[in-house]
Amino acid sequence: MKIDLTQDISLLLKRNIPLIVLETSQEKVALELLTRLAISSGETLYRWSVTDGMETLGFSPRIGEASTLVEPQLLLKDIKSRQQSGLFVLCDFHPYWENEPTIVRLLKDIALDFDTHHKRILLLSHAIELPKELQGYSAQASLSLPTDDEILAIVRREAKQFVDRGGRATTADNKTIKVQRIKTDGRALQQLVSSLRGLTERDVARLAHHAIVDDGAITASDIPEVNSAKFALLNQQGLLSYEYDTEDFAHVGGLVNFKAWLQQRREAFLKLGDITEQAELAKQLADAPKGVLLLGVQGGGKSLAARAIAGLWQLPLLRLDMGSLYNKFIGETEKNLRNALTQAEKMSPCVLWLDELEKALAQGNGDDALNQRLLGYLLTWMAERKAPVFMVATSNNIRKLPAELVRKGRFDEIFFVDLPGADVREDIFAIHLSKRDMNPADYNLQRLSEAADGFSGAEIEQVVVSTRYACDTGSVSEDEILKAVYQTSPLSVVMAEPLAELRHWANERAVPA
C-alpha cells in the first residue's frame, strides 16, 4: 500500500499498521511534517539515528538517558520493553537488518505487539528494501510534491525576491542594469512550471532562481538548462543519459514518411504537458501518441532520427542503453528498469530513447526468465504509463525481439530505416560538407551520390571526415572524396545476406521511413 504523506498520514496513523516505510531524500522536510502532525494529533514522536541516538521531537516529553541508545539492537529492545505508545522514526536503519536475524525478529515482535501498546515504527531513508518477513505488517508512504499552482507561486516568490534584493542582469550590449520587473510570457512561464514538476519545493526554488538570475527574465531559452539541471538531480542511479544536443530535424536526410508522421502528432502530444488534473491526463493518454520502433541498418540514421524527435518537438531526450540494466544480484535488473521508467515519468513531457532494445529483451540469450520479467514490466508500463513519455525504441535485429513486443498496438508504428536513396545521399553529402565549412556548391553531389551507392549516412559522414584528414592542404577536392568512397567497403557489401533478409522482413511488416 502506498499513501501520500501530506494528505493521508493522519488516516494512516489511525490504522493498525505498525511499520511505515518512507523513501525520500528530503529527510528534514519529512521530519518537519511528521512533527507538525504529531503535535496536532497528540502523538509522542521520537527520532533515532546512529549518530545522535534517540531523541524526542515536537512537544513530546524528554526521554532523558534514552538518548544514549545508539546501538540498533539495544534500541529495538528498549522500544519493545516500553509500555507507552509512540511513533519512532528510525533514520537510515535499513543497513542494520542485513544478515542480522535478531533485528528483523525484534521489529516483528514490536509489530505483533502493536494492538496492545501501539508502538509504531517509521523507517525513513532514501531507499529501503524491507525484509519479506516484515512486509505484511507495513505500508509505504510518500512525500507529495508541489502542484503546478504551488510551483507557479514559488517561481513568483523567487522573482519578487530577486527584484527586492536589487537583482541585476546583463543586456545584449553587455551593460549591467538593475532589474525592475522579471520579463516573461505565458508560454515560457508554463513551460518552466512543466519542467519543474516532480521536484521538491527546495529544488523548485533553486532551479527557478537560476532561471531568473542569469538575465533577469524567464524565456524559452531557460528551459533546456532547467531540464538538464532537473535530470542531474533525479538521475541518482545513472541509468539514463541526458542528450544535450538534439539534432535539428533539418539535419536528417530523407525519412520523409517519418517526418510527416511526427508532424501530424506533434500538437496532440505537446498539449499533454499542459494538463494538470490526473484523471483528465489519464483519459487523454489513452489515445495520445505513445511511441515508435525504428529498425534498420546500422549507421542508417536510427539514432539521429531518435534525437531529431526531441528536437522537432522541443522536448528533453533521455537515452537508456538497455545493456546497462543488467546486474548480477537477483531483482536488481528489474529494479533498474523500474527506476529508469519512473525517472522518465518525472521528466515528462519527454522523449525516452531505448537504444538497441534487443540487448535486454532478445530471446534465447541465456536467461529467458529474467528477460520475461523485464518484458512483462515494460509491457505493463507501456500500457499503463501515467505521464506523457514518448518512447522511441531502436533495434538492429527485430527477429531477436519477442513477438509480444512487436505486435500491432504496442507501438504506434514500426518504421524501417533503409539505406538512403540517391537523392537522400546528395542531401547527406551536402549536410556533412557544410558542417565542416566546405561549400556543397563546389562539388558535383550527384556524382558523389552515385559513387556512394549502398552507403549508409554514417559511412558517408566518415568518408568526408577521413578525406579531410588525408588532405594536408586543408582544401578537399571532389576526386579525393571519390577516392575515399572507392576505398571503403560499406556494410551493405560486407553484410549483404543479413541486410537482404532484413529488407525482406520489413517489406510487408514495417512502414518505410
N, C-alpha and C positions, 0 to 999 in steps of 0.2 A: 504494500500500500504506500502511495506517495501523496503527501499533503503539503499544500502551500503554507509555509510557516507563518507568514504575516496575517493570513486570513483565518486559518483553521486551527492554529496551535492551541487556542483555548478549548476548542472542541476535542482535540486530540488528548489534551491533559485530563479531560473528563472521562475518557475511555480507559478501559482496563488493559492498557498497553504498557508493559514495564520497561521496554527498551525502545529508544528513539534514535535513529541514525540521521545525522545532519551533515551532508557533504557540502562544504563551502570553503573557499579560500579567504572569505571575509569574516574571520573569527571575531574581530572587535564588533562588527555590526551585529552579528548573531547574538553575542553576549549582551549587548545593549538592549536588543529587542527582548531577549529572554528575561532580563532584569525588569523591564517595564511590565511585562506580562505577569511575572511573579509578584510584583508589588501590587498590581491591580487585583490579582486573584488570591492574595494572601499565602501563596505557595512559598515554602522555605527553599532558597536557591543556594547551591554550593557549586564551586568551580574547583577542578583539580588539574594540575599539570605536574610533570615530573620535576620541573624547576622550582615551583612555588609550593608544592604540596596542595592541601585542600584549604579553601577559604570561603567565607560567606560573601554573597553579593546582595545588593539592594538593602532593604531594611531588615533582613533576617538577623536573628541574634548571633553574636560572635561565638565561635566554637573553641576558642582558646587553644589548648595544646594539640588539637586535631590538625592544625595547620602543618605539623611536622610529618604528616602521613605522605611521604614521597614514594615509598616502595609500593608497587601496584598490588601485590598480594595482601599486604597489611592494610592497604586502603580498602579493598573489597571485603576483607574480614571485618573491618570496622563498620562499613556500611551495613553488612549483613547482620551484625550484632545490635545495631541501633533499634530502639523501639519507636523513634519518631519518624514520621513521614517526611518526604522532601524530594526535591529534584536535584540530582547530582550530574553536573556537566563535566565529562571527562574529556580533556583536550588531547588529541594525538595519542589515544590509548591503544589503538589497533596493533602496533608492533608487539605489544606485550603478551598477546594471547597466542602468537605463533609458537608452535612446539611447546606450549605451556598448558596442558590439560587442566591444571588446577585453577588457573584464571578463568578458563571457559566454564568450568564447573561452578565457580563462585558466582559468576554472572548469572548462570542458570538458576542457582539457588535463590538469588535475590529476585529474579523474575518469578519463580514459583511461589515465593512468599509475598508477592505483591498484593494479593487480596486481603492479607492480614495487616500489613504495615504500610502499604502504598509508598514504597521507596522506588522512585523511578530514575533510571539512568539514561542520560542523553549523551551519545558518543559524537563528538564534534571534531572533524578534521577535513582535509581537502579531498581525501578519497578513503573509503572504508569498505573492506570486504568482510562481511560478518560471517563467523563460523556457521556451518549448517545447523549445528545443534541449537543455535540461538535465533535462527531466522523466524521460527514460528511464534516467537514472543515479541517481535519487533515491528516497527513501522518506520517508513522513511519520510523525512520532512525536507523541504527545500526552501531557500530564501527566494521570495519573489523579487523580480527585477522591476525597475521603473517602467511605467506605462508611457505611451507616446506623449500624453499630456504632461506627465511628470518630467520626461526628458526635455520637452519644449520649455517648461518652467526653469529647469536647470540651465539650459542654454541662455535664456533671457537673463537669469541671475548672473551668470558669468559675464555676459555682455555689459550689464549695468555696472558690475564691479570693476570691469576693465576701464569703462569711461570714468567712473567716480574716482579711480586712482590716478587719473590723468594719463591714461594709456596713449602711446604714440605709435605711429605707423609710418612706413616709408612709401612715398609716392613713386609713380612711374619714372619721374626725372630725378630719383634718389634724394628727394627732400624729406626731412622728418617733420611731421606735423602732429599736433595734438588731436586726438580723435574725439569729436563731439557726439557722434552717434554711429553705431555699428550699421554699416550698409549691408543689405541683403535683399533677396526677393523670395516670394512664396515658394517657388520651386526649389531653390537652393536650400532653404530652411527645412523643407520637407525631406529632401534628400539627406541632410545632416541628421535629422531625427531618425530616419530609417536606418542610417548607418550605425547609429549609436544604440540600437536595440540589442538586447542580450547582454548588456554590461551593467555593472553595479553603479550606484549613484556616484561613488567616488571616481570611478573610471570615466563615467559620462562627463562629469565636471572637468576632469583633467584633459580629455580629448577636445571637448568644446572650447576650453581655454586656449589650447594650442591652435585650433582652427581660427580663433578670433585674433590672437596677438600678432600673427605674422604680418597681416596687412590691415588690421582694423576692420575687417569685413568678413562676411560669410558668403562664399561663392561656390559655384560648381567645381572650381579648381581645388577646393579644400577636400572634396570627397575622397579621391584616391588616397591621399595621405592619411585621412581618418580611417579608411578601411584597412590600410596597411598596419597602422598602429593597433587597431582593434584585433586584427589577426594575430599580431605578436603577443597580445595579452591572452588570447584564447588558446593559442597553439602550444599547450603545455607538453603534449606527448611528441610533438614534432612529426606527426604522421602526414600532415598536409603541407604543401608548399604554396606560397602566395606568388602568383605570376604577376610581376610588377608591370611589365611592358607587354600589354596585349596588342597584337598586331592590328593596325587599321585594316578594315576589310578590303580596302582598295589595293592592298599589297598581296592579296591572294589571287593568283592567276586561275582562271577557269572557275569551276564549281558553280556554274550558273544556276542549276536547279536548286542547289543547297542554299545559295544566297537568297533566291526568291522565296523559298520555303521559310527561311528565318525572318525575312522582312514581313511576310504575311502575319507572323505570330508575335512580332516584337511588342506591339502595344498591349496585346492580350496578356503577355507575361509581366510586363513592367507595371501594369496597373495593380498587380497583386501586392506590390510593395507599399501601396497607399492604404491597404485595408488593415485596420487595427483590431476589429472585432473578430474573435477567434471562430465563432460559429459561421460568420459570413465568409471568412477566409477559407475554412474547410469546404464550404459549398462551392466557392469559385475554383478551388484547387482540383475539384473532381474533373472539370473539363478543360483545365488550363494546359498549355504545353508542358510536357514532363521531361522529355529528353530524346536524344538520338544516339544511334550506334553507327560509328564510322568504321568501315573496314576497307582494306585495300592494300596496295603495295607499300612496302617500306620506303619511306622517303617521298611518297606520293603527295603529301600535304595534309594528312590527317591531323597531325599536331598543330600545324599552322591554322587549320580550319577551326580547331577547338579554341585556340587563342582568339581567333577572329570573332567568334560568337560573343565573347565578353566585350571585345572592342566595339562591335556593332551595337550591342545592347547597353554599353557603358555600365557594366557590372563587374564586381570583383571576380577573379578567376582563381579557384582553388584546385590544385592538382594532387591527386592521390595515386602514387605509384603502388599498384596492387601487390607487387612483390615485397613491399616494406611492411605489410601487415603481419607476416609470419613471425611467430615467437615460439621458442621451444617449450614454454610452460603451458600446461593444459588450461584452456579457457582464455588465454591472453590474446590469441589471434582474433577470436570473435570479439573480445572486448575492444581491441584496436579498431576494428571496423565500426563497432557501435560508437566509439568515441569520435572517430573521424566524421561519421554522418551527423552526429549530434552537433559537432563544431560547425559543420557546413550549414546546418539549420540556424545556428546562432549568427552566422554571417549573412543570412538571407536578406534581401534577394541576391542571389549569386549564381554563378555557373560552376558546377562541380565536374571536374575532368577526371574520369577513371582511366588512367593510362595503361594500355596493354592488359586488358581485362582478363585475358586467358592465363596470365601469370598466377592468379589466385583461384580461378574457377575452372581451370582445364580439367577434363575428366581423365581418370587413369594415370594421374601423376604420382601415385604412391600413398596418398592419404585422402581417399574419397569421402570418408566420414567427416573429416574437417571441412572439405570443400562443400559438402552438402549442408553443413551448418552455416557456413558463410553464405552460400547461395540462398538458403532459407531466410536468413536475416535480411539480406539485400533485397530479395523479392518482397518481403513484408514491408520494408521501408519504402520501396518504390511505390507500393500500393497505398500506403497509409501516411506518407510524409505530411508533416503538419506546417511546413513552411515552403515558400517559393524557392526551390532549389532546382535549377535546370541541369539535368545530368547529361553529359556528353561522354560516351564511352568509346574508346578506340581499341581496335583489335587487328592483328596481322593475320590471324588464323581463326576464322569463325567456326571451323569444323571442330575445334577443341572445346568450344563453349557448349554448355548443357542446353538441351532443347527447350527447357522451361524458361530460359532467359531470353532466347531469341524469337520465341513465338510471337505472333501478332498481338499487340496490346501492351507488351512490356515497355517497349519504346514507341514513341510516336511514329518513328520511321527508321529504317535501316538504309543508310546511304553507302554506295560503293564508290570509293575514290580510286579511279583508274589512272593509268599513265596519261599525262597530258597530250592532247592532240596538237597538230601543227600550229594552229592559231594561238593556243594557250602557251606553247613553248616559246613563241615570239614574245608574248607578254612577260613570261618568266625571265627570259634573257634581258628584256628592257628594264624590268624591276631590279635585277641584281647588278646590271651595269650602272644604273642610276644611283643605287645605294653606294657604289664605290667611285662616285664622281666621274663616271665615264658616260658621255653623251650617246644614248642609243641611236640617235640620228646618224652617227658616224659609222654605223655598222649595217650590213645587209642582214637584218633579222630573219628574213625568210630563208636565206642561205644557211644561217646558223641553225635555225629550227629544223630544216630538212636533214642536216648532218647529224642532229641530236635525236633522231627518230628512235623511240624506245627508251629515252632518258626520263627519269623522274625529276621533279622540281629540285630535290636535294642534290641530285647529280649534276644538274645544270648549274646550280649555285657553286658547287665545288669546282667545276670547270673554270668558271670566272675567277674564283679565288686563286686556284693554282696557277692560272695564266699570269695573274698579277705578280705573284711571287717569282715566276720564271723570267719575267722581263726586268732586266737591270735598268733600263732607261726610264721606267715608270709609266710610259705610254704603252698601251696594249693594242696590237693590230688585230684585224679580223682573222688573218691567216694563222696567227699564234693561237687564237681561241679555237679555230678549226683543228689545229694540230693537237690541242689538248683533248678535244672531243674524240678524234680518231684513236687516241692512245688510251681511252677509257672503255672498259668493258662494263656496260650497265647491268643492273640486276636483272633486267628483262632478258638478257642473254645468258647470264650466269645461272639464273634460276628460272629458265624458260618453262619447264614442265610444271612446277608448282604454280607459277603465275597463270598458265593456261587453265589449270584445274580451278583456281580461284575465280577466274573470269567466267568460267562455265557455271560455277555455283551461283555467282551473283547475277547472272544474266536474267534469271527468272525469279530471283528471291529478293533482290535489293533494287533501290532506285538509283540510277546514275547520278552522281553528284555534279 
